[in-house]
Amino acid sequence: MQRRDLLKYAGATALAAPFIRSARADTGTIKIGVVGPKTGPLAPGAAVTHFPAWRLWAHQVNEAGGIKLKGGPRKVELIEYDDRTQPAEAIKAVAEGRYAGKVVIFPQITHLPLTGLNELKERLPNVAAKLGDDLMWTNEAEAALIDECWKNS
């Protein structure tokens, strides 16, 4: 693999890997999808940096009682998706919503660090305007975020 290809895949994976989508299961858990390379040339690095970090986070959240929601705390369960070190596959997995449900954590875009919903009005007013009652994330807010941060990057 040429250096240029490696950098291209690494860049696309870095962009797509933090995309996380979640759905509540009947069991009361929140299923969180984590996209990253489990096969292909970047798999060895992800095996020691990317996936273990998410597993540790899930373990720590569950040990602390879960994610606190209005209806009470919910444990998290990770669903890992192999993008096969193919940037297009990683982006497709996120864009097509391979994980049904609401987005609870979205990408850390280079010019937008991880941002709480209560901070969106100041940072991204167009996105904040699409939130539902009580700052509930909506499909419209997701589309506005993609328009604002991803397509215009």
N, C-alpha and C positions, 0 to 999 in steps of 0.2 A: 504494500500500500504506500502510495506517495504521501509526502508530508501534507500537500495541499488537500488530498482526500481526507486524511485524518483530521485536519483542522476543520474541514467542512462538516464532517460527521460529528465531531466533538461540539462544534458550535450549535448545530441543529439539535443535538441531543441535550445540550445544556439549556437550550430554549424550551424544548418540549418536555424534558424529564420532570421538572417541578409541577407540571400540570397535574392537578389531582381533581378527580371528580368523585362524588360520594352519593350513596343512596342508602336510605334506611331499609333494613331488612325486617322481616316479621319478627326476628329474634330480639329486636331492640338495639341491635348494634348499628354502627355507622360504617358502611363499607367504603374504604378509600382506595381508589385505584392509583397506583404509582407506575408511571411509564419510564422505562429505561432499558439499556442493553443487557440482556442475559446471555445472548449469543453474539457472535461476530467479534471484530477486533477490539472493541471497547468494553467487552464483557468482563475481562479480568479486573479492570479498574473499577467498574461499577459494583463488582462483587465485594470489593473491600471499602468503597467509599459511599456510593449512592444508596444501595438497598439496605446495608446495615444501619445507616443513619435513620432511614424511615422506620426500620424495625425497632430501633432504640426509642424513637419518638413515640411509636404506638405503645410500646411496653410502658414507658414512663406515663403516658396519658392514662392508660388502663390502670396502672398501679395507683394513680392519684384519684381514681374513681370514674374516669371517663371524661368525655366532653360535656360540659354543663350546658343544657338546653332548657327552654321554658318548661318542657314536660318532664324534666329530670335528667340526670346524667346518663350518657350512653357510652358504652365501650366502643372502641374502634377495631376494625378488622381490615388489614391491608390486602388488596388484590393486586398482585404484581403483573404487569404486562410487558412482555418482551418486544421491544421495537427492532430487534435483530440488528442493531447498529445501523439502521437505515433511517436517516432524518425524515424522509417522507412518511415512513410508517409511524414514527413517533408523533408527528404532527397530525396525521390522519386519525390516529387513535384518539387524540384529544378533540380534534375538530368534529369527528363523527360521534363523539360522546360514547365511547365503548363502555363507559360506566354510566348507567342510567341514574338520573337524579339531579340534585342541585350541586353547583360548584361551591365548595366550602373554602378551598384555597386555590388560588389561581397563579399563573406564572409570575416569577420574579423577573419582570422585564428589566433590562439594564437601567433604564431611566425611571423605573418605578419599583422601589423596594416593597417587600411584603407590607401591605397596607390594610388596616382595619376598616370595616365598613363605615365606622363613625368618622373616619378621616377622609373619605372619598369626596365629600362636599367641597373641601378645601383643595384637594389635589386634582380631582377629576369631576367637576360639577355635572358634566353631561352624563356620566355614568351614575352619579349619585341621584340624579333626577329620575332614573329608571328603577330605583330600588322600591320595593313594596313597603307596606306598613311595617313599622318597627325595624326599619333597615333590613328587611327581608330581601335576600338575593333573588333576582328574577331572570328569566330568559332574556328579557329586554336589556337588563343591566349587563349580562354577559355579552350580548351582541354589541352594546355600546363600548364595553371595555376592549373587545377585539378590534372594533373600528378605531378606537382612540389610540391604543397602544401597540397592537400587533401589526395591523395592516399599514399603519403609518410609520412604522419603525424603519 
